[in-house]
Amino acid sequence: MWQRFTERARKVVFYAAEEAIKFGEGYVSTEHLLLGLVRETDGMGARVLEQLGCSLNRVRAEVEKQLPRGDARAKQDMTLTPRAKRVIDLAYNEARGLAVDYIGTEHLLLGMLREGDGLAGRVLKKLHVDLDRAREAVAALPKREKIEEPAAPLGPITPYGPKRVLSPMLLPIRQEIAIPEFLFLLCITDPEGMAARTLRELHVNVSALQTTTELTLMRKDQRTCEATLDAILAKASDLANEMQKPLSSAFIVLALLQIEAEPIVSMIEEAGVNAERYAEHLRKVES
């Protein structure tokens, strides 16, 4: 779903993480998403609020007045609360309902209004922002926030093993951009896949790791990677052959660890697992 976010919608989530850290929270909740939305003043979500007579400064002031202050230190595994995840899911539903193939800031606003029970929804209700009126305003806006051009589909990977090795969630990725993070996310999003199972068996919080990777992808510019997709998959295949085991997503993760792909190595090591420990566990797992 994240690959469908417009650049402005990604900024909203990044700003939300910044707001959470600013207020001493170790998680991103609906109120942080709302603060992120009003920071992105050129987004359609902010425009809709202003069109409905709701000042962005007033929204921020009202949220900050009710926002609890935590004492958590900034950390890598900033996770979304269940309510915030529901906002994202509802935003996706709203975008589909409007027959668009991207998720913009306006859809995030509609998601907050639909969720309703979080602090963001309560604040918006207090400021008389109504879901039906907001939907009408969004439907009337020109579609100026465009998702990036879809990347070319990933080529066949049959030489490296069964197609199930890679989850279809993020299949349309360019071979030259942000490969380590995208590929890692591909491997761990399938809860029944070998990568996710291996990490769970090593007592790693896979859900938190997934969210951290998604946020990392949003906050960085896409850049070329020294190791190509073919090289990473070939190394994974070699590692599986060395251990005389079938290729799986777990070996793709091991390949990423062994080539020291950042920030993946740092994220996993922070969870208490290094390449050696990961490889040793794979050797012990029955095929």
Secondary structure, DSSP 8 states (H G I E B T S, - for coil): -GGGB-HHHHHHHHHHHHHHHHTT-SEE-HHHHHHHHHH-TTSHHHHHHHHTT--HHHHHHHHHHH---------S--EE-HHHHHHHHHHHHHHHHTT-SSB-HHHHHHHHHHH-SSHHHHHHHHTT--HHHHHHHHHHS----------------GGGS-GGGS-GGG----TTBSHHHHHHHHHHS-TTSHHHHHHHHTT--HHHHHHHHHHHHHHS---B-SS-HHHHHHHHHHHHHHTT----HHHHHHHHHHTT-TTHHHHHHHTT--HHHHHHHHHHS--
